[in-house]
Amino acid sequence: MVVNKRKKNEKGFIDKDINPNVNIVREINRMKKEKNAIILGHYYQTSDVQDISDILGDSLALSQEAEKTNADIIIFAGVHFMAETAKILSPDKKVIIPDRDAGCSLAESCSPEEFRKFKEKYPDHTVISYVNTTAEIKTMTDICCTSTNALHIVNYLPKDEKIIFAPDKNLGNYIKRLTRRDMVIYPGACHVHEEFSVEKILELKKENDDAKIIAHPECEKPVLLIADHVGSTSSLLKFTQEDYSRKYIVATEGGIIHQMKKASPLKQFIVAPPKDSTCGCNDCEFMKLITLKKIYNSLKYEKPVVELDKDTLHKAYKPIKRMLQISKELGL
């Protein structure tokens, strides 16, 4: 009798030990070619996952690449809402996320039920939702945005237009301060960016007075106020490449430092300290669920597949497409 050693967990992910003699990277590359697959990787992934990704970027870049790719299979090395976005933009392609449990604390802070009630309070407002939301939230959205283009999207709308901004309160309030627009902010947040300690960052700055502080706009206001540069993940990376300084205190998820070091090997990058030094809060536990082994298995067995019903695909497509249209029009 042949014993099938493949194990399925309750989520449907096939987990099978890999022969230690197998070169995982070589096999992943072989299967990608054989199956016409592409790996989209986020900057917050571990360095080995970043290095094997065909396209590496933040949310806007990956959304655009998901739409443009001619691959039959998209392996999304990121979190679940990103894989949903890829499926929304490429409904005829098979989109796979190597671990279905790779969620997002920010996306989960905005449940459809709560957001629906929130939206009902402001019926005359245009809804701009950060792309870090579930597909269901996108069906209740007029225009999506990313941290890269949020300011441009808001400024694109008429000055007198009333806006609901969801779900990240820190990004929303940052944009509101810059634009002075009539915006109602949904109270969601990312657990990673909320945990940076302004006091500890200032202490670190005293020890490294030649360092510049750079921060993602999902950080809390006190951190943003002391930052020398505030921007999206890709903006932070670009700043460290073009800026003359040699040392940076980085207030965002630590995965981006791999790319910063590759781009500027002679510069020094220090991860900003969290409030609780024992919690490891500057790493996104969800992003780090994706591993080379899981990418290998997801390619081999072509699961877990991201599935969305036709109605959700249709409704969620509109705000993402509108975002991409505005971004293209503005040259972003």
C-alpha positions as CSV (number, residue, x, y, z in Angstrom):
1,M,0.0,0.0,0.0
2,V,1.3,3.5,-0.9
3,V,1.1,5.9,2.0
4,N,0.4,9.5,1.0
5,K,2.7,11.6,3.3
6,R,1.2,15.0,2.3
7,K,-0.5,16.7,5.2
8,K,-3.4,19.2,4.9
9,N,-4.1,21.6,7.7
10,E,-7.6,23.0,8.3
11,K,-6.9,25.9,5.9
12,G,-6.2,23.6,3.0
13,F,-2.5,24.3,2.8
14,I,-0.4,21.3,1.8
15,D,2.6,21.0,4.1
16,K,5.2,18.4,3.1
17,D,8.8,18.1,4.3
18,I,11.3,18.9,1.6
19,N,14.1,16.5,0.9
20,P,17.2,18.2,2.4
21,N,19.1,17.4,-0.8
22,V,16.7,19.6,-2.8
23,N,18.0,23.0,-3.7
24,I,14.9,25.1,-2.9
25,V,15.9,28.2,-4.8
26,R,16.8,26.2,-7.9
27,E,13.6,24.2,-7.7
28,I,11.5,27.3,-7.3
29,N,13.1,28.9,-10.3
30,R,12.6,25.7,-12.3
31,M,8.9,25.4,-11.4
32,K,8.3,29.1,-12.2
33,K,9.6,28.6,-15.7
34,E,7.7,25.3,-16.1
35,K,4.4,26.7,-14.9
36,N,4.7,30.3,-16.2
37,A,4.6,31.6,-12.7
38,I,5.8,34.9,-11.2
39,I,6.6,35.8,-7.6
40,L,5.5,39.2,-6.4
41,G,7.3,40.1,-3.1
42,H,6.8,42.9,-0.6
43,Y,9.7,44.9,0.9
44,Y,8.7,43.5,4.4
45,Q,9.5,39.9,3.5
46,T,12.6,38.2,4.8
47,S,15.8,38.8,2.8
48,D,15.7,35.3,1.1
49,V,12.1,35.7,0.0
50,Q,12.9,39.2,-1.3
51,D,15.9,37.9,-3.3
52,I,13.8,35.2,-5.0
53,S,11.0,37.5,-6.0
54,D,10.6,38.5,-9.6
55,I,9.1,41.8,-8.8
56,L,9.8,43.5,-5.5
57,G,8.0,46.6,-4.2
58,D,5.4,48.2,-2.0
59,S,1.6,48.2,-2.5
60,L,1.3,50.5,-5.6
61,A,4.1,48.9,-7.6
62,L,2.9,45.4,-6.8
63,S,-0.7,46.3,-7.7
64,Q,0.5,47.7,-11.1
65,E,2.7,44.6,-11.7
66,A,-0.2,42.3,-10.8
67,E,-2.2,43.9,-13.6
68,K,0.6,43.9,-16.2
69,T,2.0,40.4,-15.7
70,N,1.5,37.8,-18.5
71,A,2.1,34.9,-16.0
72,D,-0.5,32.2,-15.6
73,I,0.2,31.9,-11.8
74,I,0.9,34.7,-9.4
75,I,2.6,33.7,-6.1
76,F,2.1,36.6,-3.8
77,A,4.8,36.8,-1.1
78,G,3.0,39.4,1.0
79,V,-0.2,39.5,3.1
80,H,-3.7,38.4,2.2
81,F,-5.2,41.7,1.1
82,M,-2.3,42.1,-1.4
83,A,-3.1,38.8,-2.9
84,E,-6.7,39.7,-3.1
85,T,-5.8,42.9,-4.9
86,A,-3.8,40.8,-7.4
87,K,-6.8,38.6,-8.0
88,I,-9.1,41.6,-8.4
89,L,-6.8,43.0,-11.1
90,S,-6.1,39.6,-12.7
91,P,-9.3,37.6,-12.2
92,D,-8.4,35.0,-14.9
93,K,-5.1,34.2,-13.3
94,K,-4.5,31.8,-10.5
95,V,-3.3,33.8,-7.5
96,I,-1.7,31.9,-4.6
97,I,-0.6,33.1,-1.2
98,P,1.9,30.7,0.4
99,D,0.3,31.0,3.8
100,R,-3.4,31.9,4.1
101,D,-2.8,33.0,7.7
102,A,-0.6,35.9,6.4
103,G,-3.1,38.6,7.3
104,C,-2.7,42.2,8.3
105,S,-3.5,43.9,11.6
106,L,-4.5,47.1,9.8
107,A,-6.9,45.4,7.5
108,E,-8.4,43.5,10.4
109,S,-8.9,46.7,12.4
110,C,-11.5,47.7,9.8
111,S,-14.2,45.0,9.8
112,P,-16.9,45.3,7.1
113,E,-19.7,45.5,9.7
114,E,-18.1,48.4,11.6
115,F,-17.0,50.2,8.4
116,R,-20.5,50.0,7.0
117,K,-21.9,51.6,10.2
118,F,-19.2,54.3,10.1
119,K,-19.9,55.1,6.4
120,E,-23.7,55.4,7.0
121,K,-22.9,58.4,9.3
122,Y,-21.4,60.3,6.4
123,P,-23.6,59.6,3.3
124,D,-22.4,62.6,1.3
125,H,-18.7,61.8,1.7
126,T,-16.3,60.3,-0.9
127,V,-14.6,57.2,0.5
128,I,-10.9,56.8,0.0
129,S,-9.6,53.5,1.4
130,Y,-6.0,52.7,1.9
131,V,-5.2,49.6,-0.2
132,N,-4.4,47.8,3.1
133,T,-8.0,46.6,3.4
134,T,-9.9,43.5,2.6
135,A,-11.7,43.1,-0.8
136,E,-15.0,43.6,1.0
137,I,-14.0,47.0,2.3
138,K,-12.9,47.9,-1.2
139,T,-16.5,47.1,-2.4
140,M,-17.6,50.0,-0.2
141,T,-14.9,52.4,-1.5
142,D,-14.8,55.0,-4.2
143,I,-11.1,55.3,-4.6
144,C,-8.2,53.3,-3.2
145,C,-4.8,54.8,-2.3
146,T,-1.4,53.7,-1.0
147,S,1.0,55.5,1.2
148,T,2.9,56.5,-1.9
149,N,-0.1,58.2,-3.6
150,A,-2.5,59.1,-0.8
151,L,-1.5,62.8,-0.7
152,H,-1.9,63.0,-4.5
153,I,-5.2,61.2,-4.5
154,V,-6.7,63.5,-1.9
155,N,-5.3,66.6,-3.7
156,Y,-6.8,65.4,-7.0
157,L,-10.3,65.7,-5.6
158,P,-12.1,69.1,-5.6
159,K,-11.3,71.3,-2.6
160,D,-14.8,71.2,-1.3
161,E,-15.2,67.5,-1.5
162,K,-15.9,65.8,1.8
163,I,-13.8,62.7,2.4
164,I,-13.9,59.5,4.5
165,F,-10.4,58.2,4.9
166,A,-10.0,54.6,6.0
167,P,-8.6,52.7,7.8
168,D,-5.3,54.0,9.0
169,K,-5.8,56.9,11.4
170,N,-2.1,57.9,11.4
171,L,-1.8,58.1,7.6
172,G,-5.2,59.8,7.4
173,N,-4.4,62.4,10.0
174,Y,-1.0,63.0,8.4
175,I,-2.6,63.7,5.0
176,K,-5.3,65.8,6.7
177,R,-2.6,68.0,8.4
178,L,-0.8,68.4,5.0
179,T,-3.9,69.2,3.0
180,R,-6.2,70.8,5.6
181,R,-9.0,69.0,3.8
182,D,-12.5,68.1,5.2
183,M,-11.7,64.5,6.1
184,V,-13.3,62.1,8.5
185,I,-10.8,59.4,9.7
186,Y,-11.6,55.8,10.5
187,P,-9.8,54.7,13.7
188,G,-7.7,51.8,12.3
189,A,-4.0,51.2,12.8
190,C,-1.0,49.0,12.0
191,H,0.4,47.3,15.1
192,V,4.0,47.5,13.8
193,H,4.0,51.2,13.1
194,E,2.0,52.1,16.3
195,E,4.7,50.5,18.5
196,F,7.7,52.8,17.8
197,S,8.8,54.8,20.8
198,V,9.5,58.4,20.2
199,E,11.4,58.6,23.5
200,K,13.7,55.7,22.6
201,I,14.2,57.1,19.1
202,L,15.3,60.4,20.6
203,E,17.7,58.5,22.9
204,L,19.1,56.7,19.9
205,K,19.4,60.0,18.1
206,K,21.6,61.4,20.9
207,E,23.9,58.4,20.6
208,N,23.9,58.8,16.8
209,D,23.7,62.6,16.3
210,D,24.8,62.3,12.6
211,A,21.8,60.0,11.8
212,K,18.7,61.1,10.1
213,I,15.3,59.8,11.3
214,I,13.1,58.5,8.5
215,A,9.5,57.3,9.1
216,H,6.5,55.7,7.4
217,P,3.3,57.8,7.7
218,E,1.5,54.9,9.5
219,C,3.6,55.9,12.5
220,E,2.1,57.9,15.3
221,K,2.2,61.7,15.1
222,P,5.1,62.3,17.6
223,V,7.3,60.0,15.6
224,L,6.4,61.8,12.3
225,L,7.1,65.2,13.9
226,I,10.7,64.3,14.7
227,A,11.4,62.6,11.4
228,D,13.7,64.2,8.8
229,H,11.8,62.4,6.1
230,V,8.3,60.9,6.0
231,G,7.3,58.7,3.2
232,S,6.1,55.3,1.9
233,T,8.4,52.3,2.0
234,S,9.7,53.0,-1.5
235,S,10.1,56.6,-0.7
236,L,12.2,55.8,2.3
237,L,14.4,53.5,0.2
238,K,14.8,56.2,-2.5
239,F,15.6,58.8,0.2
240,T,18.5,56.8,1.6
241,Q,19.9,56.3,-1.9
242,E,19.8,59.9,-2.8
243,D,20.5,61.6,0.5
244,Y,24.1,62.6,1.5
245,S,23.9,61.3,5.1
246,R,25.7,58.1,6.1
247,K,23.4,56.9,8.9
248,Y,19.7,56.5,9.3
249,I,17.2,55.5,12.1
250,V,14.4,53.7,10.2
251,A,10.9,53.8,11.7
252,T,9.1,51.2,9.6
253,E,9.1,47.4,9.3
254,G,12.6,46.1,9.3
255,G,12.4,44.1,6.1
256,I,13.2,47.2,4.0
257,I,16.6,47.5,5.5
258,H,17.8,44.5,3.4
259,Q,17.2,46.6,0.2
260,M,18.6,49.7,1.8
261,K,21.9,47.9,2.6
262,K,22.0,46.4,-0.9
263,A,21.5,49.8,-2.5
264,S,23.8,51.7,-0.2
265,P,26.3,49.2,1.3
266,L,28.5,51.9,2.8
267,K,25.7,53.5,4.8
268,Q,24.4,52.4,8.3
269,F,20.8,51.6,9.0
270,I,19.4,51.3,12.5
271,V,15.9,50.0,13.2
272,A,13.9,52.4,15.3
273,P,13.2,50.8,18.8
274,P,9.7,49.8,19.8
275,K,8.0,50.8,23.1
276,D,8.4,47.2,24.4
277,S,11.9,46.1,23.6
278,T,11.0,42.4,24.2
279,C,8.1,42.2,21.7
280,G,9.9,42.4,18.4
281,C,7.2,44.8,17.3
282,N,9.2,46.3,14.3
283,D,8.7,43.0,12.5
284,C,5.4,42.2,11.0
285,E,4.6,38.7,12.2
286,F,2.2,38.2,9.3
287,M,4.7,39.1,6.6
288,K,7.3,36.8,8.2
289,L,4.9,33.8,7.8
290,I,6.0,33.5,4.2
291,T,9.1,31.3,3.8
292,L,11.0,29.7,0.9
293,K,9.6,26.3,1.9
294,K,6.0,27.6,1.7
295,I,6.7,29.3,-1.6
296,Y,8.2,25.9,-2.9
297,N,5.1,24.0,-1.7
298,S,2.6,26.6,-3.0
299,L,4.2,26.4,-6.4
300,K,4.4,22.6,-6.4
301,Y,0.8,22.0,-5.3
302,E,-0.6,25.3,-6.6
303,K,-2.4,26.3,-3.4
304,P,-3.7,28.0,-1.2
305,V,-5.6,29.7,-4.0
306,V,-7.2,33.1,-3.4
307,E,-10.8,33.0,-4.5
308,L,-13.3,35.9,-4.7
309,D,-16.8,35.7,-6.0
310,K,-17.7,37.6,-9.2
311,D,-19.7,40.3,-7.5
312,T,-16.8,41.1,-5.1
313,L,-14.4,41.1,-8.0
314,H,-16.5,43.5,-10.0
315,K,-17.2,46.0,-7.1
316,A,-13.7,45.9,-5.6
317,Y,-12.1,46.5,-9.0
318,K,-13.6,49.9,-9.5
319,P,-11.8,51.8,-6.7
320,I,-8.4,50.1,-7.4
321,K,-8.8,50.9,-11.1
322,R,-9.7,54.5,-10.3
323,M,-6.5,54.7,-8.1
324,L,-4.4,53.4,-10.9
325,Q,-6.0,55.8,-13.5
326,I,-5.4,58.8,-11.3
327,S,-1.8,57.7,-10.5
328,K,-1.2,57.3,-14.3
329,E,-2.7,60.7,-15.0
330,L,-0.5,62.3,-12.4
331,G,2.6,60.4,-13.6
332,L,3.1,58.4,-10.3
